[in-house]
Structures are given as C-alpha cells and as structure tokens.
C-alpha cells in the first residue's frame, strides 16, 4: 500500500477546538499537571461530554490496514518547550497534549499503564536519549527499530497503540505493517500458529528481564473470528531454539511484513492509532542532535473491553511479573 493511501481521519476545526478546550480545562483544574494523581479520575466524565465529531473519529480501526492517522490537533512548537533528553526529565512538558491523548484513548477503550515503565504513567514520552542510541526501544535513534508488536512479551499488552506527535522536524518515519496484508502459505501459517518459542521482555523492562519463571512459548499467528492476528517481536524471540522449518517460516513472515510495510511521517498534532493485534510497528534510523529539537512523540496504550483477538491460553501466562494498571479501575 503506498504511503498516500494510509487511512486518515480529519477532525473538524470545531471538534479540534472542543477537544483542546476540554483538555486545557481539565488540566487547569489540577494545577497544570497531567500527572496529578486526581486528574485521571475525571477523564472519563470529560470524555463522555465530547461531541459526535470526536467520537466518530475515534471509532474502531475499520480497514485491513489496521491503523489510521487522526489529524487536526494544534501544536505550538515554541510553547511546548525543548524536546526532553530523557522521559524522566519531561515532567509535565506538553501536558495539554497528554490530556488530549488520554481523552481520545478513553473514547477508544481503557488506557493502561505499566508499573515498571516510565513511573507508571499513562502517557509516555518517546524521545531519543543519549546512551540508548542502539537499543531496541523507543529511546533509540541510530538503529532501525525492528517491526514489533508493542509489549509482545506480555498477555496484558494493549489492543491499540496511540502515538501523538509534538515535534518531528526531520520527518522521521514510523513503519507499520498489517498481518492482514501479507501472503503466506498454509504450511507456514500452521507452523507459526504453534506455541513454539517465547517472546522475552525488551530492554525497557529491566525487572521483567530478571524474572525467574520459565519463559512461556507463544504462537506468532492466531486466527481470530474476523481474521488473522499476530504477536511478533523478532529482536526478543530466541529463534536459535526453533527448528529449521520454523525459522524459515518466521523469516518468510518477516519478509512479507517488510513487503507490505508503510512509512508514516507524523506531523505535529497528528495521532497514529495502531491495532496492536494486527500491525507491527517500528521506526527508521535517524541522527539525534540532543539540542531540544529532536523528534518527540507521546504514547498511550489502550485495551478494548470484551475484545476477542487472542488465544485463551494467554491468560495463564505469568507476564514476567509485570503488572498492567487499568485507568478508572
């Protein structure tokens, strides 16, 4: 699919103003702190008051592409301040955008956070960080971030990944590829549907990497009621433990995902919504400057209540001891 064919949903100026006004009002009620401990409890009430235009824009992903770009939110490059050098120094920078992202996420499902990642925040700051350039995490820059399912190691991973852009002067592209666009033979599908290999925790979860339990083998592909889904993270899958046939099938899936991959260069104010059960995402390499002008994304994770897109056996997994926290629980 060519880049120009990426599904786009455009917020009207009135809807964009309604959303940003609601976000600013909610933020003002809590001392301008998006991380205020009491703000989250008010988010569902504010979200419930938003109009049909915003709700329609937040309807479920509805094409085999498994994603869409939402446009129309305003971002003032000067007002948001410099790009933080690390997520831990971001504090409440870009706080109004955090709240807008939470409101959108709440209309799509239930935002979730991780106790062991970014201090349990529901909106993460994704910025290049010195010393992390070559990792397979969102803090990297100089290497290709391999296409992967977000938090693939965990059964409580998000159904939807929401990436909002505050700054991207260099047009750094996010890559995305849908399993519903690939072409695989029946034998490959059968092999990859077996729970043959584990997916290990990534470098953003140091505590999970030290977990003492045995890594559970999981299937790469699964056939849901409405079509195939996948759970995929080659950088953290020990393929050397697999049979030659399984490795070959996995590599063919990688090649197919690369063939159907699209590049999404987000502009400030644009929000990329990815179905995490259908689509693997990554990022092209870039040269970080660390001068306050680097790419700066905000990320939220959303679970959709009642969704059936995963094997029931996942419920028995230990998740490497990592706890998912649901908003409004």
Secondary structure as GFF3:
##gff-version 3
##sequence-region A 1 329
A	DSSP	three_ten_helix	3	5	.	.	.	ID=ss1
A	DSSP	beta_strand	8	10	.	.	.	ID=ss2
A	DSSP	alpha_helix	13	28	.	.	.	ID=ss3
A	DSSP	alpha_helix	39	48	.	.	.	ID=ss4
A	DSSP	alpha_helix	52	57	.	.	.	ID=ss5
A	DSSP	beta_strand	67	71	.	.	.	ID=ss6
A	DSSP	three_ten_helix	87	89	.	.	.	ID=ss7
A	DSSP	alpha_helix	95	108	.	.	.	ID=ss8
A	DSSP	beta_strand	110	114	.	.	.	ID=ss9
A	DSSP	three_ten_helix	118	120	.	.	.	ID=ss10
A	DSSP	beta_strand	124	127	.	.	.	ID=ss11
A	DSSP	beta_strand	145	148	.	.	.	ID=ss12
A	DSSP	beta_strand	160	167	.	.	.	ID=ss13
A	DSSP	beta_strand	174	178	.	.	.	ID=ss14
A	DSSP	three_ten_helix	179	181	.	.	.	ID=ss15
A	DSSP	alpha_helix	186	192	.	.	.	ID=ss16
A	DSSP	alpha_helix	206	209	.	.	.	ID=ss17
A	DSSP	beta_strand	221	224	.	.	.	ID=ss18
A	DSSP	beta_strand	227	230	.	.	.	ID=ss19
A	DSSP	three_ten_helix	234	236	.	.	.	ID=ss20
A	DSSP	three_ten_helix	239	241	.	.	.	ID=ss21
A	DSSP	alpha_helix	244	259	.	.	.	ID=ss22
A	DSSP	beta_strand	262	264	.	.	.	ID=ss23
A	DSSP	beta_strand	271	275	.	.	.	ID=ss24
A	DSSP	beta_strand	279	283	.	.	.	ID=ss25
A	DSSP	beta_strand	296	303	.	.	.	ID=ss26
A	DSSP	three_ten_helix	312	316	.	.	.	ID=ss27
A	DSSP	three_ten_helix	319	321	.	.	.	ID=ss28
A	DSSP	beta_strand	324	326	.	.	.	ID=ss29
###
